């Protein structure tokens, strides 16, 4: 089902369009028992329409000319999601907005971030560097994550690994900024390690193919693979108990791989000498 407002359509229609879409979604969810996904794009156009109507009514403007009640107005849209008691269906909202001049402090993304339960930040620099999807994890967040991960839901190492990856990536970004000022020669060995992690994090962890289906467990295993470039004592956000279980796995896999390679090599040598033996016989 599609509710569409074009650029040449009346501004007042742009204000009512998301409400019409959500009314239809509520009927499907709460009357028909469906699980409905509502995608609202672009909410920046909606906020601009709200500012235009507010200016026409000669109301006192707020930040950057937007009406002072924009927070309340946006909340009447974003909060029409979830479930109702006794209902079988649900509504999930994914509002999409563009940030003018990539400014996350702009009133539209700023107020949206206060109301919603999380945001996914799509980064222009990552896109230009060939990372797909170009998601910047540092400003991205989920307020529901802590209640949906851990033992019994994903894995008991999920939360500490997430914290450690986040911290190391942030450090890698800081080192990259410092490198632009002082040069790579001035970086310490530890700084170079964080810089290497940052590059691998973007090229291997964030970056995925358009049709790749990586499970959460595969992502956690990949996270451990990236974290093993650091010494155990450098992973300060992960408890010793979790490290005992997951940190040595890469070492064991490498030893196993070396053993397999050795066996294959010995079999090759044995076959070689057997062939020579039968040749001379």
ZIZI-V158419 format. One record per residue. N is the residue number from 1. RES is the residue in one small letter. OMEGA is omega in radians with two decimals (* if undefined). D_CENTER is the distance of its C-alpha to the mean C-alpha in Angstrom with 2 decimals. Layout:
n:res:omega:d_center
N:RES:OMEGA:D_CENTER
N:RES:OMEGA:D_CENTER
//
This chain:
n:res:omega:d_center
1:x:-3.04:27.19
2:x:3.00:26.69
3:x:-2.96:27.71
4:x:3.01:28.06
5:x:-3.10:29.20
6:x:-3.08:30.10
7:x:-3.12:30.59
8:x:3.08:34.36
9:x:3.14:34.35
10:x:-3.11:35.62
11:x:-3.09:33.36
12:x:3.08:34.31
13:x:-3.14:32.99
14:x:3.14:29.52
15:x:-3.08:29.62
16:x:-3.06:30.75
17:x:3.14:28.58
18:x:3.13:25.46
19:x:3.06:27.96
20:x:3.14:29.77
21:x:-3.13:26.65
22:x:3.07:25.79
23:x:3.08:29.44
24:x:3.12:29.37
25:x:3.12:26.21
26:x:3.09:28.00
27:x:-3.13:31.01
28:x:-3.08:29.17
29:x:-2.96:27.29
30:x:3.10:30.09
31:x:-3.09:33.16
32:x:3.10:32.18
33:x:-3.13:29.80
34:x:2.98:26.90
35:x:-2.94:23.16
36:x:3.02:22.12
37:x:3.14:18.90
38:x:3.11:19.50
39:x:-3.12:17.64
40:x:-3.13:18.99
41:x:0.07:18.97
42:x:-3.10:19.80
43:x:3.04:20.23
44:x:3.08:21.28
45:x:3.09:24.29
46:x:-3.12:25.03
47:x:3.09:25.12
48:x:3.08:27.33
49:x:3.10:29.62
50:x:3.11:29.83
51:x:-3.14:30.89
52:x:3.13:33.43
53:x:3.13:35.01
54:x:3.12:35.12
55:x:3.12:36.90
56:x:3.13:39.33
57:x:3.11:40.20
58:x:3.08:40.81
59:x:3.13:38.59
60:x:-3.09:37.85
61:x:3.05:34.60
62:x:-3.12:31.82
63:x:3.09:29.15
64:x:3.07:29.36
65:x:3.12:31.67
66:x:-3.11:29.43
67:x:-3.12:31.33
68:x:-3.13:31.22
69:x:-3.08:30.40
70:x:3.10:27.16
71:x:3.14:25.13
72:x:-3.13:27.41
73:x:3.12:27.32
74:x:-3.13:23.53
75:x:3.11:23.52
76:x:3.07:26.12
77:x:-3.05:23.67
78:x:-3.07:20.35
79:x:3.03:22.27
80:x:3.12:23.82
81:x:3.12:21.23
82:x:-3.13:21.54
83:x:2.99:24.74
84:x:-3.10:28.39
85:x:3.14:30.74
86:x:3.14:32.52
87:x:-3.14:30.45
88:x:-3.07:29.13
89:x:3.13:26.45
90:x:3.08:23.27
91:x:3.04:21.36
92:x:-3.13:17.60
93:x:2.98:16.71
94:x:3.08:13.98
95:x:3.11:15.40
96:x:3.11:14.57
97:x:3.07:16.14
98:x:-3.12:16.92
99:x:3.10:17.51
100:x:-3.13:21.07
101:x:3.14:21.30
102:x:-3.09:17.56
103:x:-3.11:18.73
104:x:3.10:16.26
105:x:3.08:19.48
106:x:-3.06:21.01
107:x:-3.07:22.36
108:x:3.10:20.37
109:x:-3.13:16.74
110:x:-3.13:18.29
111:x:3.10:20.03
112:x:3.13:17.29
113:x:3.10:15.04
114:x:-3.02:18.08
115:x:-3.03:18.65
116:x:-3.09:15.45
117:x:3.11:13.72
118:x:3.09:10.34
119:x:3.06:8.57
120:x:-3.04:5.81
121:x:3.10:7.52
122:x:-2.97:8.73
123:x:-3.13:10.89
124:x:-3.12:14.42
125:x:3.09:15.29
126:x:3.10:12.66
127:x:-3.13:13.91
128:x:3.12:17.43
129:x:3.04:17.01
130:x:3.12:16.19
131:x:3.13:12.56
132:x:-0.10:11.25
133:x:-3.04:8.80
134:x:-3.08:8.92
135:x:3.05:5.52
136:x:-3.02:6.82
137:x:-3.06:5.33
138:x:3.08:8.89
139:x:3.11:9.47
140:x:3.13:6.39
141:x:3.02:7.78
142:x:3.13:9.19
143:x:-3.14:12.97
144:x:-3.02:13.60
145:x:-3.03:11.70
146:x:-3.12:14.87
147:x:-3.07:17.10
148:x:3.13:15.33
149:x:3.12:15.00
150:x:-3.09:17.84
151:x:-3.10:21.13
152:x:3.11:22.21
153:x:3.03:18.81
154:x:3.11:16.66
155:x:-3.03:18.27
156:x:3.12:19.90
157:x:-3.01:18.10
158:x:-3.07:14.55
159:x:3.14:14.64
160:x:3.11:16.53
161:x:3.10:14.62
162:x:3.13:11.30
163:x:-3.11:13.49
164:x:3.11:15.17
165:x:3.14:12.34
166:x:-3.10:11.05
167:x:-3.11:14.76
168:x:3.11:15.66
169:x:3.09:13.07
170:x:3.10:14.31
171:x:3.10:17.77
172:x:3.10:17.29
173:x:3.11:16.43
174:x:3.13:19.55
175:x:3.12:21.62
176:x:3.10:20.75
177:x:3.12:21.95
178:x:3.13:25.00
179:x:3.14:25.74
180:x:-3.11:26.16
181:x:-3.01:28.85
182:x:-3.10:30.74
183:x:-3.08:30.16
184:x:-3.11:28.94
185:x:-3.10:32.39
186:x:-3.11:32.07
187:x:3.08:28.97
188:x:3.12:29.70
189:x:3.13:28.92
190:x:3.09:26.20
191:x:3.13:24.68
192:x:3.12:24.73
193:x:3.10:22.99
194:x:3.12:20.01
195:x:3.08:20.07
196:x:3.12:20.17
197:x:-3.14:17.21
198:x:-3.14:15.14
199:x:3.12:16.33
200:x:3.12:15.74
201:x:-3.13:12.19
202:x:-3.04:11.44
203:x:-3.06:14.00
204:x:-3.06:13.58
205:x:-3.14:10.34
206:x:-3.04:7.75
207:x:3.10:10.57
208:x:3.06:11.69
209:x:-3.11:14.68
210:x:-3.13:14.83
211:x:-3.14:16.67
212:x:3.12:15.17
213:x:-3.12:14.76
214:x:3.14:13.37
215:x:3.13:14.02
216:x:3.14:12.46
217:x:3.06:15.64
218:x:3.10:15.40
219:x:3.11:12.02
220:x:3.10:13.83
221:x:3.09:16.85
222:x:3.10:15.19
223:x:3.10:13.83
224:x:3.12:17.47
225:x:3.12:18.78
226:x:-3.10:17.06
227:x:-3.09:18.15
228:x:3.03:21.69
229:x:3.07:22.46
230:x:3.03:23.03
231:x:-3.12:26.08
232:x:-3.10:25.87
233:x:3.11:27.11
234:x:-3.13:24.30
235:x:-2.96:21.67
236:x:-3.11:22.77
237:x:3.14:20.00
238:x:-3.10:20.79
239:x:3.13:24.11
240:x:3.14:26.94
241:x:3.12:27.14
242:x:3.11:23.65
243:x:3.13:24.34
244:x:-3.08:27.63
245:x:-2.94:26.06
246:x:-3.05:23.08
247:x:-3.08:23.84
248:x:-3.02:27.05
249:x:-3.14:25.74
250:x:3.11:25.07
251:x:3.13:28.60
252:x:3.13:30.12
253:x:3.13:28.47
254:x:3.11:29.83
255:x:3.12:33.25
256:x:-3.14:33.25
257:x:3.10:32.41
258:x:3.11:35.21
259:x:3.12:37.57
260:x:3.13:36.90
261:x:3.13:37.48
262:x:3.12:40.68
263:x:3.13:41.95
264:x:3.14:41.35
265:x:3.13:43.17
266:x:3.09:46.08
267:x:3.12:46.41
268:x:3.13:46.56
269:x:3.14:49.25
270:x:3.12:51.21
271:x:3.14:51.19
272:x:-3.13:52.31
273:x:3.08:55.31
274:x:3.13:56.21
275:x:3.12:56.28
276:x:-3.12:58.52
277:x:-3.13:60.78
278:x:3.13:61.40
279:x:-3.11:61.87
280:x:3.08:64.76
281:x:*:66.26
//
